[in-house]
Amino acid sequence: MKKTIFLGSSLNDLRDFPEEARRDSGIELHQVQLGLDPSDWKPMSSIGSGVREIRVRAGGAYRVIYLSSRPEGVYVLHCFQKKTQKTAPRDIELAKSRFKQIGES
């Protein structure tokens, strides 16, 4: 099982999710650690190669953006509540900057 590596404030942001969203996100991240796909995800190639987004619906829309293709672990780039149909540019930019921190470009 791969370890989970949280970048920036992503761990605290995940901890701030409501209980149900936090639990569901944890279950989905565990699936990723085991090398499996989460139940609801989409590629986020606009952020970087191999980056994906876990989609959690639990009293709102919550997202976990991660990269699992690196051998050292699953990098969690950003966790946030999605409030509009389109992902906010600031969320995309934050995930991109954290993606660059791990040497991907």
VMD Tcl script that draws the C-alpha trace (Angstrom):
set ca {
  {0.00 0.00 0.00}
  {1.30 3.45 -0.94}
  {1.63 6.12 1.70}
  {-0.33 9.35 1.41}
  {1.64 12.59 1.11}
  {-0.35 15.77 1.75}
  {1.02 18.96 0.22}
  {0.44 22.44 1.61}
  {-2.78 22.80 3.59}
  {-4.49 19.83 1.91}
  {-4.60 17.69 5.09}
  {-6.10 20.51 7.16}
  {-8.51 21.31 4.35}
  {-9.63 17.66 4.28}
  {-10.03 17.69 8.06}
  {-12.33 20.71 7.68}
  {-14.78 18.74 5.50}
  {-18.04 17.74 7.22}
  {-17.87 14.29 8.82}
  {-19.59 12.38 5.98}
  {-17.50 14.02 3.25}
  {-14.31 13.46 5.26}
  {-15.16 9.77 5.78}
  {-16.06 9.22 2.11}
  {-12.88 11.00 0.97}
  {-10.81 8.79 3.28}
  {-12.40 5.64 1.88}
  {-11.71 6.80 -1.68}
  {-8.09 7.72 -0.86}
  {-7.61 4.29 0.70}
  {-8.75 2.72 -2.59}
  {-6.12 4.80 -4.40}
  {-3.44 3.72 -1.90}
  {-4.28 0.12 -2.75}
  {-3.79 0.83 -6.47}
  {-7.52 0.88 -7.26}
  {-9.64 3.60 -8.83}
  {-11.95 5.65 -6.64}
  {-15.66 5.15 -7.27}
  {-16.15 8.61 -8.80}
  {-13.23 10.44 -10.38}
  {-12.14 12.36 -13.43}
  {-8.76 13.17 -14.96}
  {-7.41 16.66 -14.36}
  {-4.91 16.91 -17.20}
  {-5.16 20.72 -17.07}
  {-3.22 20.49 -13.79}
  {-0.68 17.90 -14.89}
  {-0.08 14.47 -16.33}
  {-1.68 11.73 -14.22}
  {-3.53 14.12 -11.91}
  {-7.05 13.03 -10.97}
  {-9.93 14.41 -8.96}
  {-12.00 12.36 -6.50}
  {-15.60 13.55 -6.50}
  {-17.52 13.21 -3.23}
  {-21.15 14.17 -2.79}
  {-22.10 14.38 0.87}
  {-24.33 17.34 1.65}
  {-22.40 19.27 -0.98}
  {-19.74 18.69 -3.62}
  {-16.25 18.00 -2.28}
  {-13.09 17.36 -4.27}
  {-9.70 15.79 -3.61}
  {-7.10 16.39 -6.32}
  {-4.27 13.87 -6.25}
  {-1.43 12.20 -8.14}
  {-0.87 8.48 -7.62}
  {1.59 7.62 -10.40}
  {4.72 8.35 -8.37}
  {6.34 5.36 -6.62}
  {6.88 7.18 -3.32}
  {3.18 7.58 -2.61}
  {-0.14 9.23 -3.36}
  {0.27 13.01 -3.41}
  {-2.81 14.92 -2.29}
  {-2.50 18.29 -3.99}
  {-5.69 20.04 -2.91}
  {-8.97 19.39 -1.05}
  {-11.89 21.78 -1.34}
  {-15.63 22.22 -1.49}
  {-16.88 22.89 -4.98}
  {-19.56 25.56 -5.01}
  {-20.14 26.07 -8.75}
  {-20.42 23.86 -11.82}
  {-16.92 24.81 -13.00}
  {-13.87 24.39 -10.76}
  {-12.71 27.82 -9.58}
  {-9.51 29.08 -11.25}
  {-7.88 29.62 -7.82}
  {-8.38 25.91 -7.00}
  {-6.83 24.89 -10.33}
  {-3.87 27.24 -9.85}
  {-3.24 26.05 -6.29}
  {-3.22 22.41 -7.41}
  {-0.88 23.29 -10.31}
  {1.59 25.03 -8.03}
  {1.63 22.05 -5.65}
  {2.02 19.67 -8.60}
  {5.14 21.59 -9.65}
  {6.58 21.12 -6.12}
  {6.90 17.37 -6.71}
  {8.97 17.77 -9.85}
  {6.27 17.15 -12.47}
  {5.82 19.59 -15.31}
}
mol new
graphics top color blue
foreach p $ca { graphics top sphere $p radius 0.5 }
foreach p [lrange $ca 0 end-1] q [lrange $ca 1 end] { graphics top cylinder $p $q radius 0.2 }
display resetview
